Amino acid sequence: MIRVPPRSSVLSRSTSDTSSHHSYTILVLGGYGNFGKLLCDRLKKTTSPKSSEDDPVRVLVGGRNLTSAKEFARSLNDGVSCLQFEPFCIDLDAPNLSLRLKEAKADLVVHTCGPYLKTEGSTEYIVANACIEAGSNYIDLADARDFVTDFSAKLDKAAKERGVTLIAGASTVPGSRLDVSTYNGGLTSAVVDHMKGNFSSLEGVEMCINAGFRTKSRGLGTVKSVLLYCGKPFSIWNRGQQEVVTGWTSPRLYRVSGLVNRRVGSYCNIPDVALFPKYYPSLNKVIFRAGVEIKTIQAAFAAMAYLAKLNLVKDWSRYAAPLKKFSDTFEPVLGTDEGGMNVTLSGLGKDGQPLNMTWDIFAGKGHGPFIPSTPSVILMQKMMRGDKFGAGAFPCVSMFTLKEFMTSVQDLDVLTYSFDDDRSTIFERALTEDSLSVFPKNCLRFHTEGGEVAGTLQVRRGTTILSRLIAWLGNLPEANPAAPVTVVNSRNVWSRAFGSKAFASQWRFNPQHGLVEESFLGGLVRFGFQLKPIWETSQRDPSQRHLKGFSHITKRNWVLGVPLPSFLMVKADGETRFKNEDNGWDVTVKVEHPLAGLVCSYEGSVFFK
């Protein structure tokens, strides 16, 4: 969490105003809207509680509807946070916008109201210009390519003269807005900065975002933003030159770690495609695709793009409202609440050999929509604590680190993975990036290189006829309060001996599904697992946490190569918790079937031999 210092040390308003003391004030435009709500929620949850000597930071929930602003502000105020939420009535289309901003005494204005381009090709900076006149700093979540790429050229001089900081495109994952659209320069540039040290020459960056259909993230403004370039030509950077492509065409499959199925992505027009070649001159390829989880809807986008390309439909954004309403009717019954983004980097490694690396981010439990607001929250907290960005107008590139981002979302079901496509082991590909760096060495060596452990486990068995049949077919151990067990990992073949019972399984990484796959009976039965770290958070400092182990969650189950539906799927979920001395681990596994109930479970401790 960010600790907010006393008012005297907080970034002061960048104006010539020498008025009396006031609390630091943030105005969130669209504060009770789709992404304004998410931003305010994340700001509250990741900002530490106040102390008695601190002035509360005022957060104005701005919008046309004062009643809605009051209701949302009231829901956020609990007397514990150092943030005081207040309603504020403001109309962005009003001619006196800058005067209204002055009345708010806003040190910082955060603009969450899309679409940022009212029409294709237009770059109206109404709010940013009003902030310059009012002397307020400015952040937006813009996703429009022209809006962000032209931002500095059109506003930098005026911003410097006024002494204010303007930042455009402070967002992350496009798919979390309409499942596809938010500008991701904040996060993707942090990813590139984080990964480029593995390369002697970074030559290509290819990205794809695809969020869950049930994430309740499709605001009308976002839908309009996406449809503005559906079927419209724009340029990408490929083979060291500009190449013209058509929006929402050329679909291809992508895999994201943690997502059970591969997702489809099509060309999207975002700022990264134009900005990255300037910020990373060695690049000869920058390609971005995005998609919706439901492949039939993705196909519909392609058909719509084709109609626009033929000029049969000039502007699909005019039909955003009915298309959104139609899409929303299917949300309760289609898709999942899981999404993610894939970033693939290519070039030459430190040894001069070709190197391909992947960075994935997975969001589950419907938490994907929180991600686009996170970069803005990080920048807001930096300004609140007095960090200086300098006067001027900037795109959000390299303004925060990947570590800062992950710290801000560590309370969410958000996982990141980083691996060498050709050289990483099974568990190096399946374990999250942050857990790998602190994984106990002996446990990691066993899972990646092999070894032998032994111990004692308590085994329980199900009592139904079907559960006994499944246990017999799987050669699972008999019930025993203290069963001696030996486990040997030899080249990813795990041999387990429970007393007189023995069975073996083969481990591999399934690239099609992004899961660790364990197969039994010569591959007749296969399980697909997602590995998730188990963290223990410090009560004194929630930003500090310690890795206690990892869980494996059954995502897929195949029999004779056929994926089973959820109501027939055998689950073998469990946990591995490390011993403090790194000399073994505690293990818990429960095998269950929806119709049979408990099949078999075992728990206990094993130690290295």
Secondary structure, 3 states (H helix, E strand, C coil): CECCCCHHHCCCCCCCCCCCCCCCEEEEECCCCHHHHHHHHHHHHCECECCCCCCCEEEEEEECCHHHHHHHHHHHCCCCECEEEEEEECCCCCCCHHHHHHHHCCCEEEECCCCCCCCCCCCCCHHHHHHHHHCCEEEECCCCHHHHHCHHHHHHHHHHHHCCEEEECCCCCHHHCCCCCCCCHHHHHHHHHHHHHHEEEEEEEEEEEEECCCCCCCCHHHHHHHHHCCCCEEEEEECCEEEEEECCCCCEEECCCCCCCCEEEEECCCCHHHHHHHHCCCCCEEEEEEEECCHHHHHHHHHHHHHHHCCCCCCHHHHHHHHHHHHHCCCCCCCCCCEEEEEEEEEEECCCCEEEEEEEEEECCCCHHHHHHHHHHHHHHHHHCCCCCCCEEEECCCCCCHHHHHHHCCCCCEEEEEEECCCCCHHHHHCCHHHHCCCCHHHHHHHHHCEEEEEEEEEEECCCHHHHHHHHHCCCCCCEEEEEEEEEEECCEEEEEECCEEEEEEEEEECCCCEEEEEEHHHCEEEEEEEEEEEEECCCCCCCEEEEEEEEEEEEEEECCEECCHHHCCEEEEEEEECCCCCEEEEEEEEEECCCEEEEEEEEEEEEC
